[in-house]
Amino acid sequence: MGVSATLDEDILTLNSTVLSRDGKESVHESISGPRTEAEELGKKLAERFWANELARKVLGKTREKRALTYGNAEAPDDAAAAQSIVKKAKTSE
């Protein structure tokens, strides 16, 4: 699952995409509203995913929390490698 947020004046927009492990299936959802309602917007966005059959399939059958994974294009699912890439980029600036 990837999430991005943008703020334009006082309007917060949340974009999120859920991908299957093989990347063949995806679901994208987006929501906008006042930034003062950020928490509620996040909850509504989550409910949209749970209302979508494909998203439920990709996310799993329960609403239990799953382990977080970190990574980026150079080091998907590898927190240590992702951190070293970020540190390297910061030191070369």
A tleap script that builds the chain and sets N, CA, C and O, in Angstrom:
source leaprc.protein.ff14SB
mol = sequence {
  NMET GLY VAL SER ALA THR LEU ASP GLU ASP
  ILE LEU THR LEU ASN SER THR VAL LEU SER
  ARG ASP GLY LYS GLU SER VAL HIE GLU SER
  ILE SER GLY PRO ARG THR GLU ALA GLU GLU
  LEU GLY LYS LYS LEU ALA GLU ARG PHE TRP
  ALA ASN GLU LEU ALA ARG LYS VAL LEU GLY
  LYS THR ARG GLU LYS ARG ALA LEU THR TYR
  GLY ASN ALA GLU ALA PRO ASP ASP ALA ALA
  ALA ALA GLN SER ILE VAL LYS LYS ALA LYS
  THR SER CGLU
}
set mol.1.N position { 0.853 -1.158 0.000 }
set mol.1.CA position { 0.000 0.000 0.000 }
set mol.1.C position { 0.900 1.222 0.000 }
set mol.1.O position { 1.844 1.323 0.783 }
set mol.2.N position { 0.593 2.125 -0.875 }
set mol.2.CA position { 1.308 3.389 -0.919 }
set mol.2.C position { 0.328 4.519 -0.674 }
set mol.2.O position { -0.823 4.453 -1.105 }
set mol.3.N position { 0.776 5.551 0.013 }
set mol.3.CA position { -0.090 6.674 0.341 }
set mol.3.C position { 0.679 7.962 0.106 }
set mol.3.O position { 1.860 8.067 0.439 }
set mol.4.N position { -0.009 8.944 -0.472 }
set mol.4.CA position { 0.584 10.273 -0.586 }
set mol.4.C position { -0.469 11.291 -0.172 }
set mol.4.O position { -1.670 11.039 -0.263 }
set mol.5.N position { 0.000 12.432 0.280 }
set mol.5.CA position { -0.899 13.498 0.703 }
set mol.5.C position { -0.416 14.809 0.104 }
set mol.5.O position { 0.785 15.069 0.033 }
set mol.6.N position { -1.361 15.627 -0.323 }
set mol.6.CA position { -1.036 16.965 -0.804 }
set mol.6.C position { -1.947 17.960 -0.097 }
set mol.6.O position { -3.083 17.643 0.255 }
set mol.7.N position { -1.434 19.151 0.100 }
set mol.7.CA position { -2.198 20.205 0.748 }
set mol.7.C position { -2.213 21.404 -0.180 }
set mol.7.O position { -1.160 21.935 -0.533 }
set mol.8.N position { -3.398 21.830 -0.573 }
set mol.8.CA position { -3.575 22.991 -1.439 }
set mol.8.C position { -4.466 23.966 -0.685 }
set mol.8.O position { -5.666 23.744 -0.526 }
set mol.9.N position { -3.849 25.055 -0.223 }
set mol.9.CA position { -4.546 25.969 0.676 }
set mol.9.C position { -4.948 25.167 1.913 }
set mol.9.O position { -4.078 24.681 2.634 }
set mol.10.N position { -6.228 25.021 2.168 }
set mol.10.CA position { -6.686 24.251 3.329 }
set mol.10.C position { -7.312 22.922 2.936 }
set mol.10.O position { -7.942 22.267 3.766 }
set mol.11.N position { -7.148 22.513 1.680 }
set mol.11.CA position { -7.733 21.257 1.205 }
set mol.11.C position { -6.662 20.165 1.183 }
set mol.11.O position { -5.645 20.279 0.499 }
set mol.12.N position { -6.917 19.119 1.941 }
set mol.12.CA position { -6.030 17.960 2.014 }
set mol.12.C position { -6.543 16.894 1.055 }
set mol.12.O position { -7.729 16.567 1.060 }
set mol.13.N position { -5.649 16.355 0.236 }
set mol.13.CA position { -6.001 15.255 -0.658 }
set mol.13.C position { -5.130 14.062 -0.308 }
set mol.13.O position { -3.904 14.164 -0.266 }
set mol.14.N position { -5.771 12.938 -0.059 }
set mol.14.CA position { -5.079 11.685 0.227 }
set mol.14.C position { -5.271 10.753 -0.954 }
set mol.14.O position { -6.399 10.530 -1.394 }
set mol.15.N position { -4.187 10.212 -1.465 }
set mol.15.CA position { -4.215 9.232 -2.554 }
set mol.15.C position { -3.575 7.957 -2.037 }
set mol.15.O position { -2.541 7.998 -1.372 }
set mol.16.N position { -4.184 6.839 -2.341 }
set mol.16.CA position { -3.629 5.575 -1.877 }
set mol.16.C position { -3.857 4.494 -2.919 }
set mol.16.O position { -4.896 4.450 -3.578 }
set mol.17.N position { -2.868 3.628 -3.053 }
set mol.17.CA position { -2.954 2.496 -3.972 }
set mol.17.C position { -2.551 1.233 -3.231 }
set mol.17.O position { -1.557 1.208 -2.506 }
set mol.18.N position { -3.334 0.198 -3.426 }
set mol.18.CA position { -3.037 -1.118 -2.878 }
set mol.18.C position { -2.675 -2.012 -4.050 }
set mol.18.O position { -3.421 -2.097 -5.025 }
set mol.19.N position { -1.530 -2.680 -3.959 }
set mol.19.CA position { -1.076 -3.592 -5.012 }
set mol.19.C position { -0.995 -5.008 -4.479 }
set mol.19.O position { -0.627 -5.236 -3.327 }
set mol.20.N position { -1.343 -5.956 -5.337 }
set mol.20.CA position { -1.116 -7.352 -4.977 }
set mol.20.C position { 0.390 -7.582 -4.963 }
set mol.20.O position { 1.146 -6.796 -5.535 }
set mol.21.N position { 0.824 -8.647 -4.314 }
set mol.21.CA position { 2.266 -8.916 -4.212 }
set mol.21.C position { 2.939 -9.019 -5.571 }
set mol.21.O position { 4.092 -8.614 -5.719 }
set mol.22.N position { 2.235 -9.557 -6.574 }
set mol.22.CA position { 2.836 -9.687 -7.905 }
set mol.22.C position { 2.629 -8.438 -8.757 }
set mol.22.O position { 3.135 -8.368 -9.877 }
set mol.23.N position { 1.895 -7.451 -8.246 }
set mol.23.CA position { 1.676 -6.201 -8.954 }
set mol.23.C position { 0.657 -6.268 -10.074 }
set mol.23.O position { 0.463 -5.287 -10.791 }
set mol.24.N position { 0.006 -7.403 -10.238 }
set mol.24.CA position { -0.950 -7.565 -11.337 }
set mol.24.C position { -2.310 -6.953 -11.031 }
set mol.24.O position { -3.056 -6.615 -11.950 }
set mol.25.N position { -2.636 -6.807 -9.761 }
set mol.25.CA position { -3.918 -6.232 -9.369 }
set mol.25.C position { -3.667 -5.008 -8.505 }
set mol.25.O position { -2.775 -5.000 -7.658 }
set mol.26.N position { -4.466 -3.974 -8.733 }
set mol.26.CA position { -4.311 -2.766 -7.934 }
set mol.26.C position { -5.652 -2.073 -7.757 }
set mol.26.O position { -6.561 -2.207 -8.576 }
set mol.27.N position { -5.746 -1.337 -6.674 }
set mol.27.CA position { -6.924 -0.530 -6.386 }
set mol.27.C position { -6.421 0.834 -5.946 }
set mol.27.O position { -5.545 0.930 -5.087 }
set mol.28.N position { -6.974 1.889 -6.531 }
set mol.28.CA position { -6.592 3.251 -6.164 }
set mol.28.C position { -7.819 3.956 -5.597 }
set mol.28.O position { -8.920 3.841 -6.135 }
set mol.29.N position { -7.619 4.672 -4.526 }
set mol.29.CA position { -8.678 5.482 -3.923 }
set mol.29.C position { -8.100 6.848 -3.595 }
set mol.29.O position { -6.904 6.989 -3.338 }
set mol.30.N position { -8.965 7.850 -3.609 }
set mol.30.CA position { -8.552 9.213 -3.314 }
set mol.30.C position { -9.689 9.916 -2.584 }
set mol.30.O position { -10.862 9.615 -2.806 }
set mol.31.N position { -9.336 10.842 -1.721 }
set mol.31.CA position { -10.346 11.615 -0.998 }
set mol.31.C position { -9.774 12.996 -0.698 }
set mol.31.O position { -8.575 13.136 -0.456 }
set mol.32.N position { -10.622 14.004 -0.714 }
set mol.32.CA position { -10.207 15.376 -0.413 }
set mol.32.C position { -11.184 15.999 0.565 }
set mol.32.O position { -12.359 15.636 0.610 }
set mol.33.N position { -10.683 16.937 1.343 }
set mol.33.CA position { -11.526 17.659 2.282 }
set mol.33.C position { -10.689 18.630 3.087 }
set mol.33.O position { -9.482 18.748 2.874 }
set mol.34.N position { -11.334 19.325 4.015 }
set mol.34.CA position { -10.612 20.296 4.841 }
set mol.34.C position { -9.501 19.629 5.648 }
set mol.34.O position { -9.682 18.534 6.181 }
set mol.35.N position { -8.365 20.288 5.733 }
set mol.35.CA position { -7.240 19.696 6.462 }
set mol.35.C position { -7.550 19.511 7.941 }
set mol.35.O position { -6.930 18.683 8.607 }
set mol.36.N position { -8.490 20.267 8.449 }
set mol.36.CA position { -8.879 20.116 9.848 }
set mol.36.C position { -9.588 18.784 10.097 }
set mol.36.O position { -9.770 18.383 11.247 }
set mol.37.N position { -9.984 18.104 9.033 }
set mol.37.CA position { -10.661 16.811 9.144 }
set mol.37.C position { -9.759 15.671 8.667 }
set mol.37.O position { -10.249 14.654 8.176 }
set mol.38.N position { -8.447 15.842 8.811 }
set mol.38.CA position { -7.477 14.869 8.295 }
set mol.38.C position { -7.726 13.457 8.814 }
set mol.38.O position { -7.717 12.505 8.034 }
set mol.39.N position { -7.945 13.310 10.104 }
set mol.39.CA position { -8.149 11.971 10.669 }
set mol.39.C position { -9.409 11.325 10.093 }
set mol.39.O position { -9.398 10.146 9.737 }
set mol.40.N position { -10.473 12.084 10.005 }
set mol.40.CA position { -11.727 11.553 9.452 }
set mol.40.C position { -11.563 11.188 7.977 }
set mol.40.O position { -12.105 10.179 7.527 }
set mol.41.N position { -10.824 11.998 7.225 }
set mol.41.CA position { -10.569 11.680 5.814 }
set mol.41.C position { -9.820 10.358 5.693 }
set mol.41.O position { -10.136 9.537 4.832 }
set mol.42.N position { -8.833 10.155 6.551 }
set mol.42.CA position { -8.087 8.899 6.542 }
set mol.42.C position { -8.977 7.709 6.835 }
set mol.42.O position { -8.859 6.667 6.190 }
set mol.43.N position { -9.862 7.855 7.797 }
set mol.43.CA position { -10.792 6.770 8.134 }
set mol.43.C position { -11.744 6.480 6.975 }
set mol.43.O position { -12.014 5.320 6.662 }
set mol.44.N position { -12.251 7.538 6.341 }
set mol.44.CA position { -13.157 7.351 5.201 }
set mol.44.C position { -12.438 6.665 4.042 }
set mol.44.O position { -13.014 5.811 3.367 }
set mol.45.N position { -11.184 7.038 3.815 }
set mol.45.CA position { -10.405 6.407 2.752 }
set mol.45.C position { -10.223 4.921 3.043 }
set mol.45.O position { -10.358 4.089 2.146 }
set mol.46.N position { -9.921 4.590 4.286 }
set mol.46.CA position { -9.777 3.180 4.671 }
set mol.46.C position { -11.081 2.425 4.454 }
set mol.46.O position { -11.068 1.293 3.970 }
set mol.47.N position { -12.205 3.037 4.806 }
set mol.47.CA position { -13.501 2.378 4.617 }
set mol.47.C position { -13.786 2.128 3.139 }
set mol.47.O position { -14.412 1.127 2.789 }
set mol.48.N position { -13.334 3.024 2.277 }
set mol.48.CA position { -13.517 2.800 0.832 }
set mol.48.C position { -12.784 1.543 0.386 }
set mol.48.O position { -13.303 0.767 -0.416 }
set mol.49.N position { -11.577 1.344 0.906 }
set mol.49.CA position { -10.842 0.129 0.559 }
set mol.49.C position { -11.572 -1.109 1.062 }
set mol.49.O position { -11.692 -2.097 0.337 }
set mol.50.N position { -12.065 -1.062 2.309 }
set mol.50.CA position { -12.754 -2.237 2.861 }
set mol.50.C position { -14.065 -2.505 2.135 }
set mol.50.O position { -14.555 -3.634 2.163 }
set mol.51.N position { -14.647 -1.496 1.482 }
set mol.51.CA position { -15.885 -1.683 0.724 }
set mol.51.C position { -15.620 -2.246 -0.671 }
set mol.51.O position { -16.552 -2.669 -1.354 }
set mol.52.N position { -14.367 -2.255 -1.094 }
set mol.52.CA position { -13.997 -2.727 -2.428 }
set mol.52.C position { -13.561 -4.192 -2.354 }
set mol.52.O position { -12.634 -4.532 -1.620 }
set mol.53.N position { -14.231 -5.051 -3.113 }
set mol.53.CA position { -13.959 -6.490 -3.058 }
set mol.53.C position { -12.510 -6.834 -3.402 }
set mol.53.O position { -11.889 -7.648 -2.719 }
set mol.54.N position { -11.969 -6.223 -4.456 }
set mol.54.CA position { -10.587 -6.512 -4.839 }
set mol.54.C position { -9.610 -6.040 -3.758 }
set mol.54.O position { -8.656 -6.745 -3.430 }
set mol.55.N position { -9.850 -4.856 -3.213 }
set mol.55.CA position { -8.969 -4.349 -2.155 }
set mol.55.C position { -8.992 -5.271 -0.947 }
set mol.55.O position { -7.947 -5.542 -0.356 }
set mol.56.N position { -10.177 -5.760 -0.571 }
set mol.56.CA position { -10.267 -6.694 0.554 }
set mol.56.C position { -9.475 -7.958 0.265 }
set mol.56.O position { -8.814 -8.503 1.149 }
set mol.57.N position { -9.546 -8.426 -0.983 }
set mol.57.CA position { -8.799 -9.627 -1.370 }
set mol.57.C position { -7.296 -9.392 -1.208 }
set mol.57.O position { -6.586 -10.238 -0.664 }
set mol.58.N position { -6.820 -8.246 -1.679 }
set mol.58.CA position { -5.391 -7.935 -1.617 }
set mol.58.C position { -4.945 -7.682 -0.174 }
set mol.58.O position { -3.876 -8.137 0.233 }
set mol.59.N position { -5.754 -6.965 0.591 }
set mol.59.CA position { -5.386 -6.613 1.963 }
set mol.59.C position { -5.513 -7.777 2.936 }
set mol.59.O position { -4.827 -7.808 3.958 }
set mol.60.N position { -6.365 -8.713 2.636 }
set mol.60.CA position { -6.584 -9.836 3.546 }
set mol.60.C position { -7.972 -9.794 4.131 }
set mol.60.O position { -8.670 -8.784 4.037 }
set mol.61.N position { -8.367 -10.886 4.732 }
set mol.61.CA position { -9.740 -11.025 5.206 }
set mol.61.C position { -10.017 -10.339 6.530 }
set mol.61.O position { -11.173 -10.030 6.819 }
set mol.62.N position { -9.011 -10.092 7.338 }
set mol.62.CA position { -9.257 -9.476 8.636 }
set mol.62.C position { -8.753 -8.052 8.640 }
set mol.62.O position { -8.014 -7.636 7.748 }
set mol.63.N position { -9.149 -7.330 9.624 }
set mol.63.CA position { -8.687 -5.956 9.781 }
set mol.63.C position { -7.536 -5.873 10.775 }
set mol.63.O position { -7.265 -4.810 11.335 }
set mol.64.N position { -6.869 -6.984 10.988 }
set mol.64.CA position { -5.732 -6.980 11.898 }
set mol.64.C position { -4.582 -6.191 11.285 }
set mol.64.O position { -4.419 -6.153 10.065 }
set mol.65.N position { -3.801 -5.572 12.135 }
set mol.65.CA position { -2.634 -4.846 11.654 }
set mol.65.C position { -1.610 -5.842 11.154 }
set mol.65.O position { -1.437 -6.920 11.722 }
set mol.66.N position { -0.938 -5.464 10.087 }
set mol.66.CA position { 0.124 -6.308 9.542 }
set mol.66.C position { 1.456 -5.609 9.759 }
set mol.66.O position { 1.511 -4.401 9.992 }
set mol.67.N position { 2.506 -6.373 9.679 }
set mol.67.CA position { 3.843 -5.807 9.849 }
set mol.67.C position { 4.113 -4.765 8.774 }
set mol.67.O position { 3.740 -4.940 7.614 }
set mol.68.N position { 4.759 -3.689 9.170 }
set mol.68.CA position { 5.150 -2.662 8.212 }
set mol.68.C position { 6.380 -3.116 7.451 }
set mol.68.O position { 7.274 -3.750 8.012 }
set mol.69.N position { 6.416 -2.792 6.189 }
set mol.69.CA position { 7.622 -3.022 5.402 }
set mol.69.C position { 8.039 -1.686 4.824 }
set mol.69.O position { 7.202 -0.839 4.512 }
set mol.70.N position { 9.297 -1.513 4.690 }
set mol.70.CA position { 9.833 -0.270 4.165 }
set mol.70.C position { 10.703 -0.591 2.968 }
set mol.70.O position { 11.301 -1.664 2.890 }
set mol.71.N position { 10.767 0.317 2.067 }
set mol.71.CA position { 11.633 0.122 0.927 }
set mol.71.C position { 11.402 1.218 -0.089 }
set mol.71.O position { 10.603 2.131 0.124 }
set mol.72.N position { 12.103 1.115 -1.177 }
set mol.72.CA position { 11.904 2.025 -2.289 }
set mol.72.C position { 12.267 1.275 -3.561 }
set mol.72.O position { 12.523 0.072 -3.516 }
set mol.73.N position { 12.294 1.957 -4.676 }
set mol.73.CA position { 12.532 1.287 -5.955 }
set mol.73.C position { 13.856 0.537 -5.986 }
set mol.73.O position { 13.959 -0.523 -6.604 }
set mol.74.N position { 14.871 1.085 -5.319 }
set mol.74.CA position { 16.179 0.444 -5.324 }
set mol.74.C position { 16.264 -0.705 -4.326 }
set mol.74.O position { 17.084 -1.607 -4.493 }
set mol.75.N position { 15.431 -0.683 -3.297 }
set mol.75.CA position { 15.507 -1.712 -2.253 }
set mol.75.C position { 14.116 -2.045 -1.717 }
set mol.75.O position { 13.831 -1.774 -0.550 }
set mol.76.N position { 13.245 -2.625 -2.541 }
set mol.76.CA position { 11.902 -2.940 -2.055 }
set mol.76.C position { 11.959 -3.944 -0.906 }
set mol.76.O position { 12.744 -4.892 -0.928 }
set mol.77.N position { 11.122 -3.718 0.085 }
set mol.77.CA position { 11.008 -4.612 1.245 }
set mol.77.C position { 12.291 -4.765 2.048 }
set mol.77.O position { 12.439 -5.744 2.780 }
set mol.78.N position { 13.209 -3.838 1.933 }
set mol.78.CA position { 14.468 -3.947 2.664 }
set mol.78.C position { 14.723 -2.648 3.423 }
set mol.78.O position { 15.293 -1.704 2.877 }
set mol.79.N position { 14.302 -2.609 4.672 }
set mol.79.CA position { 14.402 -1.392 5.465 }
set mol.79.C position { 15.841 -0.913 5.608 }
set mol.79.O position { 16.111 0.280 5.470 }
set mol.80.N position { 16.754 -1.817 5.881 }
set mol.80.CA position { 18.155 -1.428 6.077 }
set mol.80.C position { 18.744 -0.838 4.805 }
set mol.80.O position { 19.418 0.191 4.847 }
set mol.81.N position { 18.493 -1.485 3.681 }
set mol.81.CA position { 19.019 -0.981 2.412 }
set mol.81.C position { 18.376 0.353 2.052 }
set mol.81.O position { 19.048 1.256 1.552 }
set mol.82.N position { 17.086 0.476 2.303 }
set mol.82.CA position { 16.394 1.729 1.998 }
set mol.82.C position { 16.973 2.865 2.824 }
set mol.82.O position { 17.182 3.963 2.308 }
set mol.83.N position { 17.235 2.613 4.104 }
set mol.83.CA position { 17.821 3.631 4.962 }
set mol.83.C position { 19.215 4.016 4.495 }
set mol.83.O position { 19.563 5.196 4.522 }
set mol.84.N position { 20.014 3.059 4.069 }
set mol.84.CA position { 21.365 3.384 3.618 }
set mol.84.C position { 21.322 4.213 2.340 }
set mol.84.O position { 22.176 5.077 2.139 }
set mol.85.N position { 20.345 3.965 1.475 }
set mol.85.CA position { 20.194 4.758 0.252 }
set mol.85.C position { 19.815 6.190 0.606 }
set mol.85.O position { 20.342 7.135 0.020 }
set mol.86.N position { 18.902 6.356 1.565 }
set mol.86.CA position { 18.494 7.694 1.994 }
set mol.86.C position { 19.676 8.428 2.610 }
set mol.86.O position { 19.904 9.596 2.293 }
set mol.87.N position { 20.429 7.773 3.480 }
set mol.87.CA position { 21.597 8.400 4.104 }
set mol.87.C position { 22.630 8.795 3.060 }
set mol.87.O position { 23.215 9.876 3.137 }
set mol.88.N position { 22.857 7.923 2.086 }
set mol.88.CA position { 23.825 8.202 1.026 }
set mol.88.C position { 23.395 9.425 0.225 }
set mol.88.O position { 24.222 10.273 -0.109 }
set mol.89.N position { 22.113 9.516 -0.081 }
set mol.89.CA position { 21.598 10.654 -0.847 }
set mol.89.C position { 21.758 11.952 -0.065 }
set mol.89.O position { 22.094 12.986 -0.643 }
set mol.90.N position { 21.521 11.910 1.235 }
set mol.90.CA position { 21.637 13.111 2.059 }
set mol.90.C position { 23.079 13.578 2.174 }
set mol.90.O position { 23.338 14.781 2.178 }
set mol.91.N position { 24.016 12.654 2.266 }
set mol.91.CA position { 25.422 13.036 2.413 }
set mol.91.C position { 26.028 13.526 1.108 }
set mol.91.O position { 27.034 14.235 1.127 }
set mol.92.N position { 25.440 13.166 -0.017 }
set mol.92.CA position { 25.991 13.597 -1.302 }
set mol.92.C position { 25.416 14.933 -1.763 }
set mol.92.O position { 25.815 15.450 -2.807 }
set mol.93.N position { 24.484 15.494 -1.000 }
set mol.93.CA position { 23.882 16.784 -1.380 }
set mol.93.C position { 24.796 17.932 -1.091 }
set mol.93.O position { 24.443 19.083 -1.351 }
savepdb mol mol.pdb
quit
